[in-house]
Amino acid sequence: MAPDSERLRAHLAGMVDVLERLSEHPDDVPGAIELLNLTYETPYAEAARARLKAEPAVAALVRERYWGPWPAVDELAHYPQGSLAECLGRHLMAEGLDLLPAPEGIAHLADDDQYLQLRIRATHDLWHLVTGCPTDLAGDVAINGIGARQLYHPGAALLICADLLSRALNPPTTPDLAEAIAYGLRLGGRCAPLLAQRWEEGWGEPLAAWRDRLGISAVLAESPFLSRDPGA
């Protein structure tokens, strides 16, 4: 069913200023978060969440309110070298990042959509790691491509729109943002659903094995980010 046009226009009108700002400054992280928040209640976002929850592996996570144990950042280094946990720890420390704390009362959370939002945010750094996309502008743009492909999310699609517009206003990047978007979209199509993964059950497994399981090892060999792969 097509979304109500008047309701949709009202949502889009509120996003114009943010899109304009992001097209001038694509690295404006608060602006990107604002745009994502503005899209959350749109008919397209509601339809996207419905599609996600219809996918069996994601639906199972939602039913269980799955949230396995996450080691603290200083504990990640004690896992075997090259493991998912050890690589994540090196990545977080190199970038000066930390893990988001586990949500309180997650097992009793009543709202399915809120669970999904929390899960996506908590696993964001893992997405960067396993896909080899660095945490710079071009890497984030590639992640937007994966999000648009796998999550159907209008926020990711609009961020891509702003990124493409920014190429006319700003100096070229390396890789070009259009190349990063194309790579993210292709990778998202080849990769097993990242949102459906139970990462916590494989902290000690090699990152390379995770990439094989996700079906992306061959695609990563053609990545425009090979020299800056956070899992290298």
C-alpha angles and dihedrals in degrees: 000000000000115000120256103274097214093050091047093049090052091054094046093050090061092053100054096087092048092048090051091050092048093048087059096039109024091174092062098122096183088051091051091050090048091053092049090051092049091054095048096089097040121116089245092056091048090051091047092053090048090054091049093050089051091061106097098225093047091044089055091054091049093050092049095039081226115208116151127192118295118200118228115258092256090052094054092073091063093065120096115289111266093020122132091253096046093047091048091051092051090047094050094046093047091053096040090241133143135203120260111250116255109265114256116245093009092152090060098041107136099200116078092195093052090053090053092049092050092047093050092050094046094051097043095105090049089056089055091048101048094042094047093236113145122226095252128102096277092045092051090048090054089051088053087057091052090047093050091049100043104027098036085220118166091209092063090046092052092047088054088051091053091046092054092047091050091063089073093053105037138054116271118275130215108267098023110251091238089056090048091051093048091049093049092050091049093045092049090054094051098040124088109248106289093200091058095057122112094214093171091067092060108040092128096047118103115267087229090058091051090052091050091050091050089052096236106108093102093046091049089057087066095044119136086218099058094123092050101040105147089213096054 
